[in-house]
Amino acid sequence: MKKIVFLSIIILISTNTFSQSIESIVKRVSNEICDCVGEITDKSELRKKLKECSDDKINHIMNNSTKAENKVLLEGNNLKNVISQIEPNVIINCENVKRTIEQNLENEVDKVSSDKSITPCPTNFTGKDLKKIKKQDGEIIAFNGLVTQVYTAHNDKPYYEVKLEGGNTIWIASLVKSGYEVKDNIIRILGYVAKVNNDKIAEKYNKTGYHILAFCVIDMKTKQIAMMPGSELQIKEWMNGKIPKSEK
C-alpha cells in the first residue's frame, strides 16, 4: 500500500513539473514576442509584426531552451501544443498588443456610430426577458446592467451580478478581465447564456441555475471596450448592428 501511495505521489509530482515546464516555456517565449512587437498602434502593422516576431521566436525555440525544456518539447505533441498556446498568451498578457486591439475596436465603434443607419452594439435582452432564459440556453445575448456585486473566480476573472433594465438581476461569469466590473458601474455585456455546471464560485453565490459567459464588456461611461481574444469577428458583427449567432 505504501509503495502504491509513494508511486502515485511521484507520478503527481512528475505531472505537475511537466505541466509547469510547458507553462514556463509558453510564458518565456510569449514575453520575448511581446518585447519584439514593441509599441505599435496600427492593427495591420501589429498583425505583420506579431507574425514576424512569432515566426522568429518559434523557429529558435529549441536553441533558446534549456536541456530540460528540450526534453519536454521533443516528447509527443508538446512542441505543437506550446506553439498553439503562444499567440493567445501574447494577446491576453501583452499590454501593447491588448491596447492596440482594443483601441482599434473603439475606433471602429466611433466610425459605425457616425453612420446614422446603424445602431452599433445593440441589445436584445432586459429584465423582462429573464423568465425565458432557459429557452435561450447557448444563445448570445446583449444587455445593459448595473453592477451590484463582484467576486473573483478561480481563474482570476470576475464573477458578478448586474441589475437589468426593467428589473431583476443576473450573474455574469466573465471570460475577460476588463476592470469595468465595479459596483454601481453601468456596463453593456455580450455573452452566451449558460447553465451553472461544476462551478464552485457560481454555485456559492448564484442560486438561479443560469449565468452569462461574457466575452465582451463596454464601459458605458467611457465607451471603452474589452473583449476575449479570438472573438474579433463576433465583436465586429455586433458593432455593425447585429447580435452574433451562436453555433449550437
C-alpha positions, 0 to 999 in steps of 0.5 A: 500500500505504501509503495502504491501511495509513494508511486502515485505521489511521484507520478503527481509530482512528475505531472505537475513539473511537466505541466509547469515546464510547458507553462514556463516555456509558453510564458518565456517565449510569449514575453520575448514576442511581446518585447519584439512587437514593441509599441505599435498602434496600427492593427495591420502593422501589429498583425505583420509584426506579431507574425514576424516576431512569432515566426522568429521566436518559434523557429529558435525555440529549441536553441533558446531552451534549456536541456530540460525544456528540450526534453519536454518539447521533443516528447509527443505533441508538446512542441505543437501544443506550446506553439498553439498556446503562444499567440493567445498568451501574447494577446491576453498578457501583452499590454501593447498588443491588448491596447492596440486591439482594443483601441482599434475596436473603439475606433471602429465603434466611433466610425459605425456610430457616425453612420446614422443607419446603424445602431452599433452594439445593440441589445436584445435582452432586459429584465423582462426577458429573464423568465425565458432564459432557459429557452435561450440556453447557448444563445448570445445575448446583449444587455445593459446592467448595473453592477451590484456585486463582484467576486473573483473566480478561480481563474482570476476573472470576475464573477458578478451580478448586474441589475437589468433594465426593467428589473431583476438581476443576473450573474455574469461569469466573465471570460475577460478581465476588463476592470469595468466590473465595479459596483454601481458601474453601468456596463453593456455585456455580450455573452452566451447564456449558460447553465451553472455546471461544476462551478464552485464560485457560481454555485456559492453565490448564484442560486438561479441555475443560469449565468452569462459567459461574457466575452465582451464588456463596454464601459458605458461611461467611457465607451471603452471596450474589452473583449476575449481574444479570438472573438474579433469577428463576433465583436465586429458583427455586433458593432455593425448592428447585429447580435452574433449567432451562436453555433449550437 
